[in-house]
Amino acid sequence: MGYQDPGAAEVIRRTTVRMPYLPDAQLAKADRLGGSIVVDPSSPIALRRAAAQMAVQFRRETGYDFAPYDAGEPDGVVVLIPTRRFLIAYGSLIAGAIGIDPTAFYEGLPQPVPRATWVYLHPYERGRAAVTDVWPALAQRWPGLSLAGPFTPAGRALVDRLIEQGQHPTHLGETPIHDIAT
Ligand SMILES: CC(C)(COP(=O)(O)OP(=O)(O)OC[C@H]1O[C@@H](n2cnc3c(N)ncnc32)[C@H](O)[C@@H]1OP(=O)(O)O)[C@@H](O)C(=O)NCCC(=O)NCCS
């Protein structure tokens, strides 16, 4: 379809929220963690592009200054969460992502600790415990994993739920987790 405004297609592209598609052939070679997919800097470009799509949607929704992941210059690890609601044969749609810095340094802490730097779920997948369900497997792979602020209201509610379930540290060193802003 053509648009009278030559810029319309680009605006529509930027306002469309997507679940990226990954074929089973691609997923078969991927590093799996329970039902999730671990994308590291050496993962195939298709996996890194799916992570980047989630990062861009995270930025658009939260107003974060920049997308927290770039497929061309990958930094850290991204765990991709396939949708449990929209099933297709021979592939998966990616509904969520958790960005992880395995070695984050905090003032006052002598050792680096793993940190979840951003969390995003496609709106259709929210309210169904998709993140809390995968978190224990993540905390097993990255012991002490924490989601540190600044928090959105939904992010703060997520941390509170993980703490309630005993899945998340309440403090980093002496500092309560809610007071950690960077
Ligand atoms: C954070 C996120 C992954 C959590 O998804 P989820 O675990 O499925 O949880 P929900 O989004 O359904 O909401 C969890 C709680 O936050 C509340 N909440 C959600 N969005 C909210 C908002 N914009 N303002 C206030 N509260 C909100 C919900 O009412 C719910 O509260 P409840 O547990 O008392 O019912 C998802 O909301 C998301 O991707 N948000 C956009 C990106 C984001 O904010 N990331 C966190 C950065 S710190």
The ligand as a Gaussian input file, in Angstrom:
#p B3LYP/6-31G(d) Opt

LIG

0 1
 C        8.469000      -5.076000      33.450000
 C        7.686000      -6.152000      32.709000
 C        8.653000      -7.103000      32.004000
 C        6.871000      -6.923000      33.756000
 O        5.982000      -7.778000      33.112000
 P        5.063000      -8.766000      33.980000
 O        5.939000      -9.475000      34.954000
 O        4.263000      -9.565000      33.059000
 O        4.189000      -7.809000      34.861000
 P        3.064000      -6.760000      34.413000
 O        3.543000      -5.834000      33.345000
 O        1.828000      -7.514000      34.086000
 O        2.830000      -5.874000      35.720000
 C        3.337000      -6.192000      36.996000
 C        2.744000      -5.236000      38.000000
 O        3.107000      -3.874000      37.690000
 C        1.944000      -3.099000      37.507000
 N        2.181000      -2.197000      36.365000
 C        2.399000      -2.563000      35.080000
 N        2.593000      -1.478000      34.308000
 C        2.475000      -0.408000      35.131000
 C        2.553000       0.989000      34.938000
 N        2.837000       1.501000      33.727000
 N        2.364000       1.796000      36.006000
 C        2.095000       1.285000      37.238000
 N        2.035000      -0.039000      37.483000
 C        2.208000      -0.866000      36.448000
 C        0.837000      -4.083000      37.203000
 O       -0.442000      -3.566000      37.603000
 C        1.235000      -5.263000      38.049000
 O        0.877000      -5.040000      39.397000
 P        0.364000      -6.233000      40.333000
 O        1.497000      -7.229000      40.405000
 O        0.070000      -5.562000      41.633000
 O       -0.828000      -6.775000      39.617000
 C        6.699000      -5.539000      31.654000
 O        5.714000      -4.761000      32.315000
 C        7.389000      -4.656000      30.633000
 O        8.006000      -5.149000      29.699000
 N        7.290000      -3.329000      30.779000
 C        7.920000      -2.370000      29.861000
 C        9.441000      -2.300000      30.101000
 C        9.795000      -2.035000      31.561000
 O        9.167000      -1.229000      32.234000
 N       10.840000      -2.743000      32.051000
 C       11.317000      -2.648000      33.422000
 C       12.465000      -1.667000      33.514000
 S       13.054000      -1.491000      35.197000

